[in-house]
């Protein structure tokens, strides 16, 4: 089953996050793109939330993200 749990596109404004607020896969993936770049990540549980449920996401879920890096502050 696929469930969308968040979308800055749906909200109509970008999210501003620090690296301490994201799953480990984001830290790895963001190193591969520059400002204005985009990356699609398929995240295994070990680089996502693992066995801990999170905001309606079941334990050991594979996560899928499309990330667009607008700027770095």
Short mmCIF file of the C-alpha atoms (twelve columns), coordinates in Angstrom:
data_MODEL
# 
_entry.id   MODEL 
# 
loop_
_atom_site.group_PDB 
_atom_site.id 
_atom_site.type_symbol 
_atom_site.label_atom_id 
_atom_site.label_alt_id 
_atom_site.label_comp_id 
_atom_site.label_asym_id 
_atom_site.label_seq_id 
_atom_site.Cartn_x 
_atom_site.Cartn_y 
_atom_site.Cartn_z 
_atom_site.pdbx_PDB_model_num 
ATOM 1  C CA . UNK A 1  0.000  0.000  0.000  1 
ATOM 2  C CA . UNK A 2  1.255  3.491  -0.842 1 
ATOM 3  C CA . UNK A 3  0.295  6.389  1.430  1 
ATOM 4  C CA . UNK A 4  1.323  10.011 0.965  1 
ATOM 5  C CA . UNK A 5  2.211  11.424 4.373  1 
ATOM 6  C CA . UNK A 6  3.541  14.842 3.437  1 
ATOM 7  C CA . UNK A 7  3.890  17.104 0.408  1 
ATOM 8  C CA . UNK A 8  5.206  20.646 0.301  1 
ATOM 9  C CA . UNK A 9  3.795  20.855 -3.249 1 
ATOM 10 C CA . UNK A 10 0.298  20.152 -1.857 1 
ATOM 11 C CA . UNK A 11 0.822  22.778 0.873  1 
ATOM 12 C CA . UNK A 12 1.951  25.299 -1.743 1 
ATOM 13 C CA . UNK A 13 5.190  26.241 -0.005 1 
ATOM 14 C CA . UNK A 14 8.599  24.611 0.483  1 
ATOM 15 C CA . UNK A 15 9.603  22.946 3.729  1 
ATOM 16 C CA . UNK A 16 12.600 24.291 5.605  1 
ATOM 17 C CA . UNK A 17 14.414 21.464 7.386  1 
ATOM 18 C CA . UNK A 18 17.686 20.911 9.186  1 
ATOM 19 C CA . UNK A 19 19.665 17.702 8.769  1 
ATOM 20 C CA . UNK A 20 18.727 16.736 12.341 1 
ATOM 21 C CA . UNK A 21 15.049 16.674 11.277 1 
ATOM 22 C CA . UNK A 22 15.348 14.180 8.427  1 
ATOM 23 C CA . UNK A 23 15.952 10.463 8.025  1 
ATOM 24 C CA . UNK A 24 19.561 9.347  7.380  1 
ATOM 25 C CA . UNK A 25 18.812 8.736  3.683  1 
ATOM 26 C CA . UNK A 26 18.212 12.468 3.181  1 
ATOM 27 C CA . UNK A 27 21.638 13.292 4.616  1 
ATOM 28 C CA . UNK A 28 23.207 10.900 2.107  1 
ATOM 29 C CA . UNK A 29 21.001 11.900 -0.830 1 
ATOM 30 C CA . UNK A 30 21.379 15.657 -0.446 1 
ATOM 31 C CA . UNK A 31 25.148 15.296 -0.863 1 
ATOM 32 C CA . UNK A 32 24.507 14.094 -4.424 1 
ATOM 33 C CA . UNK A 33 22.665 17.203 -5.647 1 
ATOM 34 C CA . UNK A 34 23.314 20.926 -5.752 1 
ATOM 35 C CA . UNK A 35 21.033 23.920 -5.369 1 
ATOM 36 C CA . UNK A 36 18.262 23.691 -7.945 1 
ATOM 37 C CA . UNK A 37 18.748 19.935 -8.215 1 
ATOM 38 C CA . UNK A 38 16.233 17.202 -7.631 1 
ATOM 39 C CA . UNK A 39 16.594 13.636 -6.420 1 
ATOM 40 C CA . UNK A 40 14.256 10.696 -5.976 1 
ATOM 41 C CA . UNK A 41 15.041 8.419  -3.038 1 
ATOM 42 C CA . UNK A 42 13.724 4.918  -2.393 1 
ATOM 43 C CA . UNK A 43 14.583 4.483  1.280  1 
ATOM 44 C CA . UNK A 44 14.893 1.100  3.000  1 
ATOM 45 C CA . UNK A 45 13.783 0.950  6.653  1 
ATOM 46 C CA . UNK A 46 17.409 0.968  7.860  1 
ATOM 47 C CA . UNK A 47 17.891 4.487  6.402  1 
ATOM 48 C CA . UNK A 48 14.358 5.633  7.210  1 
ATOM 49 C CA . UNK A 49 12.402 5.280  10.447 1 
ATOM 50 C CA . UNK A 50 13.320 1.626  11.047 1 
ATOM 51 C CA . UNK A 51 11.175 -0.259 13.568 1 
ATOM 52 C CA . UNK A 52 9.715  2.949  15.050 1 
ATOM 53 C CA . UNK A 53 6.285  3.990  13.713 1 
ATOM 54 C CA . UNK A 54 6.184  7.673  12.780 1 
ATOM 55 C CA . UNK A 55 3.176  9.943  12.093 1 
ATOM 56 C CA . UNK A 56 1.006  7.131  10.780 1 
ATOM 57 C CA . UNK A 57 3.881  5.357  9.011  1 
ATOM 58 C CA . UNK A 58 4.045  1.677  9.999  1 
ATOM 59 C CA . UNK A 59 7.268  0.196  11.407 1 
ATOM 60 C CA . UNK A 60 9.880  -1.000 8.889  1 
ATOM 61 C CA . UNK A 61 8.302  0.874  5.973  1 
ATOM 62 C CA . UNK A 62 10.145 1.566  2.746  1 
ATOM 63 C CA . UNK A 63 9.884  5.303  2.052  1 
ATOM 64 C CA . UNK A 64 9.847  7.148  -1.262 1 
ATOM 65 C CA . UNK A 65 10.819 10.822 -1.522 1 
ATOM 66 C CA . UNK A 66 11.156 13.316 -4.346 1 
ATOM 67 C CA . UNK A 67 13.377 16.110 -3.045 1 
ATOM 68 C CA . UNK A 68 14.072 19.442 -4.733 1 
ATOM 69 C CA . UNK A 69 16.863 21.483 -3.147 1 
ATOM 70 C CA . UNK A 70 15.901 25.140 -3.479 1 
ATOM 71 C CA . UNK A 71 18.566 26.740 -1.284 1 
ATOM 72 C CA . UNK A 72 20.962 26.115 1.581  1 
ATOM 73 C CA . UNK A 73 20.957 28.455 4.551  1 
# 
